[in-house]
Amino acid sequence: MVRSLLVLLVLTGVASAQGLGTRPNPQLEGCVIKLVDDIEIPATEPGVLTLLSVREGSMVKAEDVLGTIDDREAQMAKQVASLAWKSAKEKSKDDVEIRYAQAASLVAEADWKRNLGINDATPGAVPLAEVEKSKLEYDRAVLQIEKAGKDLRLAGFEADTKLAEYKAAELAIERRHILAPFDGEVLEVKTKEKEWVNPGDTIVRLARLDLLKVEGYVYLDEFDLAELRGCETLVRVKVGPREVEAAGRVVNINPETRSDGKGFRYMVTAEITNRKENGEWLLLPGLQGTMTINLGTADAAAARGAGD
């Protein structure tokens, strides 16, 4: 009896495991391909656009110069700031006044003590007023040392200020060089060389096409959010006469649910890797396709991501 019960439990467990193993992966129809990085790059300073080094369709790398705003005035300001900083730095290292004040204090101290010594040997030989005057000169020399030290410290602060002004001048030049923030393709050019631009005016629109995102919906009563998060995906898209596949991974699940009349559903976003054939991207933003989410692959996908 006990043996039969054990066999029954084992068979039940196997059947349950097989049931879980054969559970179909979610297939999301009508998924939309979108851009992950799509930005309008603005001018950050006013001026004439003296250089526009890209055109629509140009492929650029991160930190490539897309354009330059007239920076002649900024370059001159940098030169002035550089000279001012060098001058202030030299002053901050000049301790001549301190050394002179120290030497003067030694002379004044010796003069005062000599007067004291003379009066000790011959009382009244040096008038009291002369003794007090020599003491005053000594005190003044000591204070001059303190002042010279303070002036040197202030010169150091001045050098730091001039260095900050020099760096600000460098930044003003950098702000006139419009750089690509990431590898991508220029989709639009919004201005022309020799045109005046103001801060905020769009120079180019840049997008990344090697990495795209796909958005689709899953019904809440069919799959929990935790089941899908981080799982591997396979996206199939019909491009012209052929079907193109792209692998990816679920990167976001929007917890806000909406009802479409059939039930409550939530949005799942996956990132997929795009590739080129014959010089052209296979997948294009705006296309629709089917996304299959492979259940139980989150750990493997995370391990591969960490390895990358």
ABEGO torsion letter per residue (X at the ends): XAAAAAAAAAAAAAAAAAAAAABBBBBBBGBBBBBABBBBBBBABBEBBABBABBBGBBBBBGBBABBBBAAAAAAAAAAAAAAAAAAAAAAABAAAAAAAAAAAAAAAAAAAAAAAAAAABBGABBAAAAAAAAAAAAAAAAAAAAAAAAAAAAAAAAAAAAAAAAAAAAAAAAABBBBABBBBBABBABBBGBBBBBGBBABBBBBAABBBBBBBBBAAABBAAAABGBBBBBBBBBEABBBBBBBBBABBBABBBBAGAEBBBBBBBBBBBBBBGGBBABBBGBBBBBBBBBGAAAAAAAAAAAX
